[in-house]
């Protein structure tokens, strides 16, 4: 997947698959229609891209003190926030949001591994220094 738009679309579909799986497994999560599911996935993807890094930055001391468990709390809060904003997507409480966010995270990890979606940046050019030049020995 070289094109950024295709990559974004695949990530959004994987996120929607994770939300659908969470709704099937967790009792307190439901959605009305497939359109609601995709709206919830789009909103969750937007929050994960924009709001989550800001929350992680501001709660960094809490995350460090909780040995990373604070990230789970942030994910659950974002899941709850999506349920309040998207009509027809219902999360009944914090525990279903926490379990649902774990399921979505695991789905993203598994699908990323299966699809082989690894970040590939440009390779740095090889060094053109002649051997033995610009070396300081102490």
URVENBEL-V345622 format. One record per residue. SS is DSSP state (h for helix, s for strand, l for the rest). PSI is psi in whole degrees, -180 to 180 (999 if undefined). NEAR is the number of other C-alpha atoms within 10 Angstrom. Layout:
BEGIN
ss | psi | near
SS | PSI | NEAR
SS | PSI | NEAR
END
This chain:
BEGIN
ss | psi | near
l | 93 | 12
l | -30 | 8
l | 130 | 7
h | -34 | 9
h | -40 | 10
h | -42 | 11
h | -43 | 12
h | -42 | 13
h | -41 | 11
h | -42 | 17
h | -37 | 18
h | -41 | 20
h | -40 | 14
h | -40 | 20
h | -41 | 24
h | -38 | 24
h | -41 | 19
h | -41 | 23
h | -40 | 27
h | -42 | 22
h | -41 | 16
h | -38 | 23
h | -32 | 21
h | -36 | 14
h | -46 | 15
l | 132 | 16
l | -32 | 12
l | 11 | 18
s | 130 | 22
s | 161 | 21
s | 154 | 21
l | -56 | 11
l | 164 | 11
h | -31 | 11
h | -40 | 11
h | -40 | 16
h | -47 | 22
h | -32 | 19
h | -41 | 19
h | -41 | 26
h | -39 | 25
h | -44 | 17
h | -43 | 20
h | -40 | 26
h | -40 | 19
h | -46 | 13
h | -39 | 17
h | -32 | 16
h | -36 | 11
h | -54 | 11
h | -37 | 13
h | -46 | 19
h | -35 | 12
h | -45 | 12
h | -40 | 15
h | -39 | 15
h | -46 | 10
h | -26 | 11
l | 18 | 14
h | -43 | 15
h | -41 | 13
h | -40 | 14
h | -42 | 18
h | -45 | 12
h | -31 | 10
l | 9 | 11
l | 39 | 10
l | -9 | 13
h | -19 | 12
h | -28 | 18
h | -37 | 19
h | -39 | 17
h | -43 | 16
h | -44 | 18
h | -41 | 24
h | -39 | 22
h | -40 | 18
h | -38 | 22
h | -43 | 27
h | -40 | 23
h | -40 | 16
h | -39 | 22
h | -28 | 23
h | -26 | 13
h | -32 | 13
l | 115 | 17
l | 129 | 13
l | -12 | 17
s | 117 | 21
s | 129 | 21
s | 120 | 23
l | -17 | 14
l | -175 | 14
h | -41 | 15
h | -46 | 13
h | -35 | 21
h | -41 | 27
h | -47 | 20
h | -41 | 19
h | -41 | 29
h | -34 | 24
h | -42 | 17
h | -43 | 20
h | -42 | 23
h | -45 | 17
h | -39 | 13
h | -42 | 20
h | -41 | 19
h | -48 | 12
h | -46 | 13
h | -35 | 18
h | -41 | 15
h | -41 | 11
h | -39 | 9
h | -12 | 10
l | 33 | 10
l | 88 | 14
l | 139 | 9
l | 125 | 6
l | 106 | 7
l | 174 | 6
l | 142 | 6
l | 140 | 6
l | 147 | 6
l | 151 | 6
l | 152 | 6
l | 139 | 6
l | 19 | 6
l | 139 | 8
l | 146 | 7
l | 137 | 7
l | 3 | 7
l | 149 | 7
l | 42 | 8
l | 131 | 7
l | 118 | 6
l | 138 | 4
l | 999 | 3
END
